[in-house]
Amino acid sequence: MIAPVPTLRVTACNDRPLQPGGGYVLYWMIAHRRTRWSFALQHAVRRAQELGKPLLVLEALRCDYRWASDRLHRFAIEGMAENARRFEQAGVRYLPYVEPERGAGRGLLEALAARAALVVTDEFPCFFLPRMVAAAAQKVAVRMEQVDANGILPLRASEKAYPTAALFRRHFQKVGREHLAAFPLENPLARAKDLQGASVPREVSARWKMASKELLAGEASALAELPIDHAVPPTAMRGGSAAGEARMDAFLKDKLARYPDDRNHPDDQGASGLSPYLHFGHVGVHELVHRVLAGESWTAERLLPKPNGSREGWWGLSPAGEGFLDEAITWREVGYGFCFHRAHDYERFESLPEWARATLQKHAQDPRPEHYSRRQLEEARTHDEIWNAAQRELRREGRMHNYLRMLWGKKILQWTKDPEVALQTTIELNNRWALDGRNPNSYSGIFWTLGRFDRPWAPERPIFGTVRYMSSDSTRKKLHLKRYLATYGAEPSGE
């Protein structure tokens, strides 16, 4: 029997009983969409072994979530195609369901759960997923358990939302040692022979048709039939665990060593490019951190004995390793914790720190030097060459250079009616076009431009008040931008 998952990561979603007479354990895969390094899949396998049942995996994709588009759908579906191959190799029954029209998938989970001994699902603290899981847990007649595979720290390892990265970093250094010793299994399907043979009820197979080969192949004609936003096209970046693992391999081999020097310069392309894969769950942060640590033959004895709260030195790694882990853990997980503990308002203006709200509201009526509509912004029709290039990168590639994303958000504040309009505009543009949008880390970046996880900065300025100010002129002086602007500085011919 495989190792159990840490208890802090497993939560009952309802008070329904197990059904020992059920035909299988059902794993409803909704966020941690992979077969490797996943606490959620590991728990489903463990529970199936405990109950002596085969494992049935349902990975479903709705068509009515906000911002559903060809871009987001195809990236997710490419992940489903990869999962189908890997589950087939392990002999585990896998159901890839893509909703063909609004409401078509309604009742599928309940129908499968009616024959299940237990339902296991993923915990994700953002977007519509918490509400969906809560509603589903009340509809099924069997116990449902959710598993937190989001970060190195379990969501419940913190008792509050930390207001700054520095405070979260100190907390992580205080409690993280035990969680660094409890990573998920690399391949929880390695002993899947005991889990084969799940039988899908005939009425389910007859009513809900699984994704076609054409759809799993990402064919444009198959996507065109779905009721989603076809104005946001797929990008060249492929989704799925295999693509994510290949990108991770390339980053660790070719870019990590120069990460501290290159990450902020668009021309140098020093970022990992992994955020879409982490968001869709095609790659897990545990594998990424493991690979970074293993690359330096790291052991826990190299950790400082006491927290120092510093971005460097605590790990006992190279500057590149220390810097990358601070981004992958501190800055990523402070956002996950915020969304978890502030589920009611993490995406609202009211969730900003009091000082930021006060200074922004004080300057809300300040004259704007320029005013652009949401459509003008979306189409990159401003006077600012750097901002337009960043927006074009977002539209074409589904991502944006991290440093330029900060400037991008600051300028939207400067060019829209007031801070609350700026916030909604930024959320809308980011979540519609970014593959890594609709994510706690994405909301961290958006709200940072308005003061979250930051402090007041002097001098007080028009529009910004004491919120940190950034300008395109200073950005041009700091960054290597020549090749970037040549690539994204104008629309390509025929576009």
Secondary structure, DSSP 8 states (H G I E B T S, - for coil): ------GGGEEESS-----TT-SEEEEEESS---SSS-HHHHHHHHHHHHHT--EEEEEEE-S-STT-BHHHHHHHHHHHHHHHHHHHHHT-EEEEEE-SSTTTTTTHHHHHHTTEEEEEEEE--STTHHHHHHHHHHH-SS-EEEEE-SSSS-GGG-SS--SBHHHHHHHHHHHHHHHHT----S-GGGGGGGG------HHHHHHS----HHHHTT-HHHHHTSSSBTTS---SS--SHHHHHHHHHHHHHHTGGGHHHHTT-GGGT-S---HHHHHTTSS-HHHHHHHHHHHTT--GGGS-SS----SSSSS---HHHHHHHIIIIIIHHHHHHHHHHTTTTTTSGGGS-HHHHHHHHHTTTS--S----HHHHHTT-SS-HHHHHHHHHHHHHS---HHHHHHHHHHHHHHSSSHHHHHHHHHHHHHHH-TT-SSHHHHHHHHHTTTTB----SS-BTTTBTS----HHHHHHHS--HHHHHHHSS--TT-
